[in-house]
Amino acid sequence: MGNIFDSYFKLPNGKIIKVQKLADGRGLIYDPETKVPPLGYIVLYSSDKCTKNDNERLKVTEDLLENERVRIRIGEDGSIISFYDKEADREIFIGRGNQLWAYFDRTRERDAWFLEPDYQKNGEELKDIEYIKAIETGPYRGVVEIKRRYRNSIILQRYILYQDSKRLDIETEIDWHERRILLKALFPFDIRSSYATYEIAYGHIQRPTHRNTSWDWTKFEVPGHRWVDFSEGDYGVSILNDGKYGYGASESTITLSLLRSPIYPDFFADEGRHSFTYSIFTHQGDWRNGTVQEAIALNTPLIGMILNLDSTIKNENSLLEISKSNIILGAMKKAENDNGIILRFYEAYGARGKVKIRCNFRVKSAFETNLLEEELQTLKIEDNAIELYFKPYEIKTIKLL
């Protein structure tokens, strides 16, 4: 087929587009109208024709990332000086977003396990910028890269915005060589909420953003999983991540802990190279309007492969179809004691009701089991589908044979 970056592909909706070459040498095929089915795939066929790429939908300079939905301005210090949501007609920050702060982390006891409540008194913002430049200018995504230096360490960040997305990814690479330093990203939002919502295993938890009691005061640093959210009645902002689980939320500001380097019990804690991504995602309503799905997408990105296919392969297919978006597949694995398939679902929104789960492969029998995969009851199968009833935050384990 020759050079993939000189190639064209036909999408399932009939559109023919060219591959965008990314700065790291990979290729990107992007079309907002094309959806890949859950736990599935779509087939793209090579073509020798191309429709016109509409690059006017994405504007990229060293201080601007803009599409039809959001406009992001980047300051000379590498922080976000404006994140304007065009659809909601509002600015999401009251100050600069993605400020990077280094705090001197010297605890009185339990070095790696303890963080002083007043750690913020001894900190400095990282403003030593080596360069800011646009390294990708579309048509499908734009990228602005910022390189910072802090003492003996190098911090490289890339702001990434896709053509039709409200999610700004902050791809981060750090070569870290510091001791007793806590590195945090800070986001002062123009959101008024008395609590922040955090994802935890198979659900979420709400914690206060005020410090009215001694119990509240101890929650200056708390754990969470793939997202944290501030929401008002009709609007909200989420911080997503693919592996950084220490958060702080005070008044209207969220902080995300990126690195920490105590000297005991490991003198070289967090020493060396790190690579991770966190994101800003705006939404109407509360976090139930897209945050869970965007966090999953960030953690499990789509991957393309070049294959030689025969005529028996469908143009698109999926293993499972779930009728409601609040039911999430948490695990899929082979059964421990037989050739069955184990599926673990959970209800994520705090709602209840029936859901239909359809399998696009032959299912002879289905059982609800406990966590040990012991069969509890037989499930009725109709047209390769089963129907389940979920209570709020309920976890169900299903075995298929």
N, C-alpha and C positions, 0 to 999 in steps of 0.2 A: 504494500500500500504506500510505501515511501514515507516521507517525513509526516508525522501525524499533525504537525502544526500547519501543514499546507493542505490538510484534508478537510472534507465536509461530511457532515453526518445528517441523516434524515431521522427526525424525531417521530414518535408515535402519532403526534397530532398533524404530521405532514410537513412541518416546517423543516427547512434545511439550513443549518448554521455551521459556521466555521469554529474550529477549536481556538480558544484563547491560550496563548503561551504564558505561563506564570513565571514570576521572577526566579523561582527555585527549579525551573526546568520541567515541571509537570504541565499537563494540559487540563483545561476546564471547558466543559460543555454545560451551558446554563440556559434554562428556559423556564420562566415562572409559571407558564401554563401547563407544563408537563409534570405530572406527579408520579412518583414511583410508588407502587402499592406496598403496603406493610409486609415486612418479612418477604420481600419479593424483588423483582427486577424488571427492567424494560430493555429491549434490544434496540440499539441504534445501528442503522446501516450506513456504510460509507456511500458517498455520493460525489458527483463531479459538478454539482450546481449549488448555488448559495443564494438565499434571499438576502436582502440588504440588512446589515446589522445596524440597529438604531442606537448609535452611541450617544445621542443627545439626551437619553434618559439617565446617563451617569456622567457627572462632572467630577474631575479629579485634578487638583493641583497640590502643591506641597502644604497648603494650609486649608484645603477644602475637600470634603467628600460629600457629594449630593446626588440623590436620586429623586424620583417623583414623590417619595414619602417622607424623607428626612433630609436635613441639612446639618452637617457637622463641620465646625470650624476649629482648627488646631492652632494653638498659640505658639509663640517663639520658644517657650520653655517645654514644649511637647505635650502639655496638658490640653484638655478639650475646653475651649473657652465658650463654645455654644453647641448645644444639641437641640435643634428645633424640629419638633414633630409637626409636619405640614398638615397631616390629616386631623390632628387634634388642635392645631393652631396654638401651640404652646411651647415654651422653652422648658426643658426638664431640669436644668441646673440653676441654682442661685449663686454659685461660684464656679470655679474651674473644676471640671471633672477629670478623673484619673490622675490626680496628684499622687506622686510617689514620695513617701516619707520614710526615712530611716530613723528608728528610735533606739536609743542606747538602752540595752536590755540587761540590766544588772539586778538580779533578784536577791532577796535576803536569804532565801532558802529554796531547795528543790529546783535547781537551775533549769532543767529541761521541762519541768512540769508546772512551773509557777510563773505567772506574769503579774508584775506590780500594777495595782489599780491606777496609779498615777504615772504610768509609763509615758503618756503623751507630753509630760512636762519637758522631757529631754529628747527632742527630735529635731531633724532638719529635713527640709524638702530637697529632693534631687533636681537641681536645675542646670547642671553642667552638661549642656547639649553639644555633642560633637557634630551632628548633622541632622537635618530633616529633609526628606526628599520623597517625591512620588515615584514609586518603582513599578506600579501597574496602573494603566489608565483606561482599562476597559477592553471590549465593550461590556463584558459581563460582570466584572468586579474591579474595584479600584483599591489600591493599597498605598498608604503613606508610611514610610519607615522612619523611626526615630532611634538614634543611638546616643546613649548616655554613659557617662563614667562616674563611678562613685568609689573613691579611695582606690583599692586594688581590683575593683570589679567592673564589669561591662554589662550594661542592660540594653538589649535590643528589643524594640516593640514595633509591631506593625498594626496600624488601624486598617481594618478590612471591611468594606461595604459592598454588598452585592446589588445587582441592578434593581431589583424590586423588593428589597428586604428592609425591615425596620430594625434589624439586629446588627449592631456594630461589634465585630470581633476584635479583640486586642490580643494578638498572637505575640507571645513573649519568650525570649531566649535570654538567659542570664548566665554569665560566668562569674560565680560568687566566691570571694576569698576574704570574708570578713569574720570577726568574732564578736559575739554578744551584741548583735544588731538584729532588730526586728524590722523587716521591710513590708510596708503596707501600701495599698492603693486606696485612695480616698475619693468619695463621690458625694458632694453636697447637693441633694435633690430639692427641687421646689415641689415637694409632696408633703402634705400634712396628715400624719397618721400617728396614733398613739401606740402602735405596735408594728413590728416587722414579722413577716411570715417566712419560715425557713423550711426547705425540704428536709425530711428525715427518712429513714428506711420505711418504705411503703406508706408514706403519708406526709404530714407537715405539722409544724408547731408554730404557735404565735408567741412572741416574747415582747415585752414592753420596750418602748424607745425612751422612756423617761426614767428618772432615778429618784422616785418618790419614797422608796422604802429601802431598808438595808438589803432585802432580797433582790430588789431591782439593781442595786448598786453593784452586786457581785456579777451581774450579767454583762459586763463591759466587753467581754470576749466570749463568744459562744460557738458551738459547733453547728454545722449544717452541711447538707450534701450539695446537690448540683445547682441550687438556686436559692436566692433570697429576694424578697419582694417588699416594696413600699406601694401601697395603693390607697387612693381616696375613694369616694363613692363611685366615680365613673371613669377613673383613669389610674394607671400605675406604671411603675418602672421596676424591672427585675435585673439583677446581676446574676449571670450564669457563669459556670466554670466547669472545667474538665479535670479537676483534681486538687483544688485548694479549698479547705473546709473550715477555716477559722474566720469568723465574722465579728464585726462590731456594729451596733446600730444605736445612735444617740440623736434624739430630736429628729432632724431630717437628713442626717448624714449616715451613709453606710461605708464601712471600711472592710477590705478583704486582705487577709494576711497572706503574703506571697512567699516569704522566706523567714526563717528564724535560725540563729546560729549560737545556741548556748555552748558552753565548753565542758559541761558535765551531764551525762556520763560519757559523751562522745565529744572530744575536743574538736573534731572536724565535722560537726553536724552541718548539713546543707552545703558542704564544700563542693565546688565544681560546677558542672554545667546542668542547667535546668531548662526544660521546654514545656510550656503550658499555654492555655488560652482561657481568657475570661471575656465576657460579652455584656453589652448593655442592650436591653430589649424593652421597648415601650409597647403598651397595650391599652385598649379600651377596657373599662370594667376592672376586675381584680385579676389575680394571677391565674385564674381558671381559664382566661381567654388567651391561651397560647403559650404560657410560660413553660408548662410541663413538656409540651411537644418540642419547643425550641431547645430546651435543655437536653432532651434526648437526642435531638438532631446534632447538637454540638458535640456530644460525647460519642456518637456513632455516625460519623459522616459517610456519605455514599462514596463508593469506590468503583471506578470503571476498569474494565479489562478488555483487551482485544482478543477475540476468539474466532475460530472457524466453526460456524454453526451449520447444521443441516435443516431440512425443511420440517422436521418434527418438533423443533423448538418453537414455542409460542412467542409472539412478540412481547407479551408481558404476562407476568404470573405472580402469585403470592401464595404463601403457605397458609396464612390465616386471614380472616376478615372479622373484625370486631365491630359490632354495630354502634357502640357508644364510645366517645372519646375519653370519658372518665375512667374506663377500665383499661389498665396498662398491663402489658405482658412483662413481668419482672424476670422470668427465667424460662429457658427452654433447654431440655437436656434428655439424654437417654436414661431410662429407668434403671435403677440399681440392680434389680433382680430378674428382669426379663427384657424383651425387646421392645417394650412400650416406650412412648414419648411422654415426658413429664412437662406440663405447662403450669407455671405459677402466675396467677393474675392478682392484681390488687385494685381496689377502688381508691382513686386519688383525690377526689373533689369533696368528700364528705357528703355524698348523695347516696340514694338507694334506688333500686329498681332492677328490672329484667334486662339482660343483654343476650344477644345471640352471637355465638362464635361459630363461624363456618370454616371448615377445613377444605382446602383445595387438593386433598389427597384422600385415598380411600381409608375410612375409619370403620372397623368392624365392631368395636366396643369402646365405651368410655366410662370412666369411674372417677368419682371424687375421692381424694385420699387425704390423709394427714401429712405432716411434714416428713414422716418416716416412709411415705409412699405406701402405707397400708390402706387397702381399699375400704372405704366407708359406705358408699352406695353406688349403685349402677345408674348411669345417666342415659336418658332417652336420646336416640340419634334419629334425626329426620333430614334427609337430603344432605348428609355429611355435616350437619350442624347440631349443636347442643345449645340449650337455653339454660342460663344460670340466673339466680337472684342474688344480688349483692347488697349488703348493708353498708353504711358508711365506713370506709377504710378497711373493709373486710378483705382478707387474703384467702384465696381458694387455690388448691392444688388439684390438677386434673391429669389423669393418665389415659392416654389413647393407645389402642392396640389395633 
